Amino acid sequence: MKNLEIIEAKYQDKYKIWIRFNDNSFGVVDFENDLWGNIFEPLKDISYFKSFYISEISNTIEWDNGADFAQEFIYSKLEKQI
C-alpha cells in the first residue's frame, strides 16, 4: 500500500474538493453522500465545509471539529472517476 498524502486541496462547488496526492494523482471528489454521523453533520453547512485544511500531522483534509477522511477513502473515490 502506498503512503498516501494529500499535498493540495481546493474547494470547488457544493461538497466537492479538488485534491492532489503525493503520487501526483488528482481530481475532484464529491463528499455529499459521505456527510452522515455526528462528526460529519456540521459539514452539511457549506460555509463550514469550505473551512477544511490539510493537516500537517495526518496529511489529509480535516475540519476544526475533528472530522476527517482517510486518505485511502478519498483516493478510492478519486480512482472511481478515472
C-alpha positions in Angstrom: 0.0 0.0 0.0 1.2 3.4 -0.9 2.0 6.0 1.8 -0.7 8.4 0.6 -0.6 12.1 1.5 -2.7 14.9 0.3 -0.5 17.8 -0.9 -3.0 20.2 -2.3 -6.8 20.7 -1.9 -9.1 23.4 -3.3 -12.8 23.9 -2.8 -14.8 23.5 -6.0 -18.5 23.6 -5.6 -21.2 22.3 -3.2 -19.5 19.3 -1.4 -16.7 18.9 -4.0 -13.0 19.4 -3.4 -10.2 19.1 -5.9 -7.4 17.0 -4.4 -3.8 16.2 -5.4 -1.9 13.3 -3.8 1.8 12.9 -3.4 1.8 10.3 -6.3 0.5 13.2 -8.5 -3.0 11.6 -8.8 -5.6 14.4 -8.7 -9.2 15.1 -9.4 -12.5 16.3 -7.9 -14.0 14.3 -5.0 -17.7 14.7 -4.1 -18.3 14.2 -0.4 -22.1 14.9 -0.4 -23.1 11.3 0.3 -20.5 10.9 3.0 -21.6 13.5 5.4 -23.6 11.4 7.9 -22.9 10.6 11.5 -22.4 13.1 14.4 -18.9 14.2 13.4 -19.8 14.9 9.8 -23.3 16.6 10.4 -21.7 20.1 10.8 -20.1 19.7 7.4 -23.5 19.9 5.7 -23.3 23.6 6.3 -21.5 24.7 3.1 -19.7 27.6 4.8 -18.3 25.1 7.4 -17.5 22.5 4.7 -15.3 25.1 2.9 -13.2 25.6 6.1 -11.2 22.4 5.6 -7.5 22.3 5.7 -4.7 19.8 5.1 -3.4 18.5 8.5 0.3 18.6 8.9 0.0 15.5 11.2 -2.3 13.2 9.2 -1.7 14.6 5.7 -5.4 14.5 4.9 -8.2 17.1 4.9 -9.7 18.0 8.3 -12.1 20.4 9.9 -11.8 22.1 13.3 -14.4 19.8 14.9 -12.1 16.8 14.3 -13.8 15.5 11.2 -11.5 14.0 8.6 -11.5 11.4 5.9 -8.8 8.7 5.5 -6.5 9.3 2.5 -7.3 5.7 1.3 -11.0 6.5 1.3 -10.5 9.7 -0.6 -8.1 8.0 -3.1 -10.7 5.3 -3.7 -13.3 7.9 -4.5 -10.8 9.6 -6.8 -9.9 6.3 -8.6 -13.6 5.7 -9.4 -13.6 8.9 -11.5 -10.6 7.9 -13.6 
